[in-house]
Amino acid sequence: GVGKSSWVNAVRRVSSPNDPDFAELCVDGPTMEPQMYRFPAQTNKPCVIWDLPGVGTAGFPAETYLQNLGIRHFDVVVLITDQRFTEAELLLLDDLRHWNVPFFMVRNKIDLDVQRELESEQEVLDNRGFGDKLDNEERRDIVRETLINVKEDLSILHHVDSVYCISAIKEFWHSFDFPRLEQDLTVALRRQRASEEGSVELVEG
C-alpha cells in the first residue's frame, strides 16, 4: 500500500507490533473498513484518527464518498500517496474546499526517491574511476533537490499549493517534511476544534 498504517503508527510514535495501539499493516490490499485510532494531539478535547477506505475504490465511489462517510464533519483530512494522487482524490479536494475542511496532501516513501538519486549520483562518480564518494554537503544537496522536484511535479500535475514529502520509517520520523507535517496538523486541529470533538481522516492514494 501507500503506507497509511505506517504513518498512523509513526505519528503516534508506535513502532512495535506488540503494542496494543499498533495499526496493522495492510499487506493484502487497501483498507476496506474504517479503523479508529487514538491521536495524541495536544488539543482541548480527545482526538482520533479514522483510517478510511480510499475514495474511488470498490464500494466507495467518489460521487457519494463525502456524504456516506461524513467527511465534511472531520476537522482535517490527510491524503496519502506514494506516487501520484488519483482523479477521484482530486474530485474529493473540490468537496473539501466547498465545505471548508482543511486537508494535507502527503507524498510518502520519499526516502526511496532520495536513495535512488544518491545511488545514481554515486554511480556517476564510480564511473570516473577515482574512487570518490559523495560528501555530506553533496548528499544534503541531493536530498533538497529531490524533495523540490517531487513537490514541484505534484504541485504542477495536481494544481495544489503544498505537498508534504515524508517517510513513515522510524529512522526518518525527524527527517524530510515529517516534523513540519506534525506541527501544521496540530495547528489545524487546534483551530478547527475549539468547540467540537475532533478527528483526522486518512485517504489512500
Long-range contacts (C-beta under 8 A, 24 or more apart in sequence): 1-25, 1-26, 1-29, 1-30, 1-204, 2-80, 2-81, 2-82, 2-83, 2-108, 2-109, 2-204, 2-205, 3-80, 3-82, 3-108, 3-109, 3-168, 4-31, 4-51, 4-80, 4-202, 4-204, 5-31, 5-51, 6-108, 6-168, 6-169, 7-78, 7-80, 7-106, 7-108, 7-166, 7-168, 7-202, 8-37, 8-49, 8-51, 8-202, 9-168, 10-168, 10-169, 10-170, 10-173, 10-178, 11-39, 11-49, 11-182, 11-185, 12-37, 12-38, 12-39, 12-40, 12-49, 13-40, 13-173, 15-170, 23-51, 30-54, 30-57, 30-204, 31-204, 32-59, 34-69, 39-199, 39-200, 41-185, 41-186, 41-189, 41-190, 41-198, 42-186, 42-190, 43-186, 43-189, 43-190, 43-193, 43-198, 44-190, 44-193, 44-194, 45-193, 45-196, 45-197, 45-198, 46-197, 47-75, 47-189, 47-193, 47-197, 47-198, 47-199, 47-200, 48-198, 48-199, 48-200, 49-199, 49-200, 49-201, 49-202, 50-74, 50-199, 50-200, 50-201, 50-202, 51-202, 52-201, 52-202, 52-203, 53-204, 54-86, 54-88, 54-89, 54-203, 54-204, 54-205, 55-86, 55-88, 55-89, 55-91, 55-92, 55-203, 56-86, 56-87, 56-88, 56-89, 57-204, 62-88, 62-91, 62-92, 65-92, 66-92, 66-95, 66-96, 66-99, 69-201, 71-95, 71-96, 71-101, 71-201, 72-96, 72-99, 72-101, 74-101, 74-199, 74-200, 74-201, 75-101, 75-102, 75-188, 75-189, 75-192, 75-193, 75-196, 75-198, 75-199, 75-200, 76-101, 76-102, 76-103, 76-104, 76-185, 76-188, 76-189, 76-192, 76-200, 76-201, 77-101, 77-102, 77-103, 77-104, 77-200, 77-201, 77-202, 77-203, 78-103, 78-104, 78-106, 78-185, 78-200, 78-201, 78-202, 78-203, 79-103, 79-104, 79-105, 79-106, 79-202, 79-203, 79-205, 80-106, 80-108, 80-202, 80-203, 80-204, 80-205, 81-106, 81-107, 81-108, 81-204, 81-205, 82-107, 82-108, 82-109, 82-205, 83-205, 84-154, 84-157, 84-158, 84-205, 85-154, 85-158, 85-205, 86-205, 89-203, 89-205, 90-158, 92-203, 93-160, 102-188, 102-191, 102-192, 104-162, 104-164, 104-181, 104-184, 104-185, 104-188, 105-154, 105-158, 105-160, 105-162, 105-163, 105-164, 106-163, 106-164, 106-166, 106-181, 107-150, 107-151, 107-154, 107-163, 107-164, 107-165, 107-166, 108-166, 108-167, 108-168, 109-167, 109-168, 110-146, 110-147, 110-150, 110-165, 110-166, 110-167, 110-176, 110-177, 111-167, 111-169, 111-172, 111-175, 111-176, 112-167, 113-146, 113-150, 114-142, 114-143, 114-146, 114-147, 117-142, 117-145, 117-146, 118-142, 143-176, 147-176, 147-177
